[in-house]
Amino acid sequence: MDPSIPYHEAAISKLQNGSLFIQDAFIDGKWVAKEKKFDVYEPSTGTVMGQVANCDRLDFQTAIQSASTAQTRFWESSTGASRGAILRRWYELILSNSDDIATILCLENGKTFAEAKGEVTYAASFISWFAEEAARSYGVTIPSSSLHTTLWTVREPAGVCGIITPWNFPAAMITRKIAPALAAGCSVVIKPPSETPYTCFALTKLAVEAGLPSGLIQVCPTKDREASTELATNPTVKKISFTGSTGVGKMLAKLASSTLKKVSLELGGNAPFIVFDDADLDLAVEGAMFCKFRCSGQTCVCANRFYVQKGVAKEFTRKLVEKVSALKLGPGLEVSTTQGPLVNKSAVDKVQEHVSDAVQKGAKVEIGGSAPGLSGFFYEPTVLSGVPREAAVSKDETFGPLAPIFEFSTEDEAVELANNTEFGLAGYFFSKDVGQVMRMAQRLQVGMLGINTGKISAAEAPFGGIKESGYGKEGSLFGLAEYQNIKAVTLGNTQLGA
Ligand code: SIN
């Protein structure tokens, strides 16, 4: 690339479909430029990659009103099959533009191009899944206890949905929410992450090209917290779906309770990753590499605490360090990069705090342990051994490339350590003992569990946590119901005729 042209500008100028790079809001079927804008940073250089419309409260109100009108029309004029067909066209368009979407995603988020491409495919898989589910939104007939009475249920759309998504999966967290919403016959008002809004704009443009009727999708980027709370308080919004921190999730749930909206919350995690003495260590290391270093450790389901049984702790650590030493930090678009930057400077500081705290309490740095001298928000993939129980990382999610290894002796001890957290999103363990597999599957308090694998995310798998990791399930056969109301219909006195 020409060094005189900023990295992101060079990459954007090479998009096959340059019209996918948009900086405006999408309100009432139109792209809207705003005088007030906010900066979006490119994490691999720390430089500004663009300026995006900063919506105010009035924009949210306009979007919500337009979404409401569109939703009524949509529900009255579509079938599950026709909604599925629109989603299917959207899916095809995303796949045929996947290189461009991945480039935009890679620039704004920092993850490697290979990961970004993988995310685009993952994001599209939710659309194809719910395109099919749209036509299978069954009700039931229920034998009535009254004579001459028929009782049945129908599933109806919740209405206007407020969608608030995070920066770590700029494509997949949007599609995992709005594909089921649209399949159910809802409309959506999205507040995309202010760190990574561009992928959402590109996806929205393709949804419109796929034939999504005007008004069903609205995008209001903003950095103004006050403005976005409109989504949680406006009585026309009937459902809020949020992925992000537990603190913000609790605040949204409180705000949404004033009008008793339906709420789904996918919040923080603190996933335990347990390796028992009899585990296949190569498999465990492969699982660890995936679920710790995917997106540079910035996923809610990343392993946060490694509990390794004493008999294999040394060997597991050695094998993990060997794999970590092969990782290469760099900008996501460089072919040789295997680990991109973190999202911003405070993310880097958080990893450093966890490392320093653990080391000060007696942990040993096996590899990594500092921010390298690169421009941008990088932190070295890090493994710590001998981490004491009282280290901050045992309680608090790092959201970065830090693998802290704690040792344990017995299964009971592993269970107690793993469950000793207010979070309950994901967990992982590796064992060859069938009895132990069955016991552990029951004893670990999480919403999602990986046994002898670090890969648990898929369109067909119910995604969501328990405890303070939130409630509601995304994807899977359960995902559609989050955007629907069940209506019970009783038809009485059928002996009288109509
Ligand atoms: C997340 O980090 O919230 C999503 C991760 C995934 O879908 O695998």
Residues whose N, C-alpha, C, O or C-beta is under 5 A from the ligand:
A	BS01	SIN	Q298 T299 C300 V301 S457
